[in-house]
Amino acid sequence: AEGAELAAELLLSATIHGADSVGVLIEQKLSIVGEYYLSITFDGWHRAPVIILSQMGGVDVEELATEHPDKMILRPVDSIFGLQEWKAREIAAEAGFREDR
């Protein structure tokens, strides 16, 4: 607790990008059950936005793509209709996610 108090004091006295700090939010530490990777980016090859999804989060995405390409789902998003709910569910299921998670 003492270390957290000192860290909060240091943050409150800091100026970040020219702005004074006005508060510090402290949350209870949580147990991490799993880490996932999700990205929506524009892909020039598909000429459309693409979703990249994996249950192997917490790793370098380039490393994931070369070492475990089977664990990475990459799907284009329709530029006219956007990401439909049914398509999002399909992509999540393909990545191994279940509805109860």
N, C-alpha and C positions, 0 to 999 in steps of 0.2 A: 504494500500500500504506500509505503514511503517513497519508493521509486516512481510509482505512478503519479504521486503528488508532485514530485520534482519535475517529471516529464511534462505534466500539465502546466506548471508554472513557466517552464521554458517555452512551451508552445504559445501560451497566452501573452508572453512578452515578445514574441516574434512578429516580424513584418514579412509577409509573403507576397511577392510580386507587387509591392507597394501598398498592400492592404494590411491593416492591423488585425490580429486574431481577436475574435470577440467571444469565443467559447470553445470548449472541448467536450466532445461527446464520448462517454465511456460506456462500453457495453460489456455484458458478461461474456466470458470466453466460452465458446461452444466447441463441442467435439465435432470434428470433420468426419462425416460419414463417407463422402466421396467427392471427387473433383471431376468436372466435366469441361469439355471445350465446345463452345458455340461461337460461330462467326458468321456474319452476313457481310459479304463484300462483293465488289463488282469484278467479274471475270471477263477479260477481253476475248478469250477463246469462245466462250458461250455468248458473249455480247449481252450479258444479263447479270443481274445479281445472283449470287449463289450462296447456299447455306452449307457451312462446314460444321459437322457435328460428330463428337466422339465421347465415349464414356471414359476415355483416357485423358483426363484433364491434368493440369499441373506439370505438363511436359512441353518441351519446345515443339511447336506445330510442324516445323520443317523436319525435325527428327522423327516425329510421329508419322509423317507422310512417307519417309523413306524406309523406316524400320517396321512400321505396322500399318501399311496402307489399307489393310482389310479392316482395321479398327476405326477408320475415318470415312464418314459419309459425306459426299459432296454432290449436291443437287441444285440445278438451276431453278430460279424462281421466275414464274411467268411475269414479264414486264407489264402486261396489260391488266391481268387479274390480281397480281400480287400473290402473297402467300396465303392460300386458302387453308382453313382449319383442317380439313381432311388431309391435305398434303403435308401439313406440319405433323399430324399424327402418324402418317405413313412414314415420314422421314425418321421420327422418333422411334417408331417400332423397328425400323430397319437397323437403327443404331443399337437396338437392344433394350430400349426403355420400355417399361410396362406402365399401364395406366395407374396402378396402385402405388407408384413411386413418386 
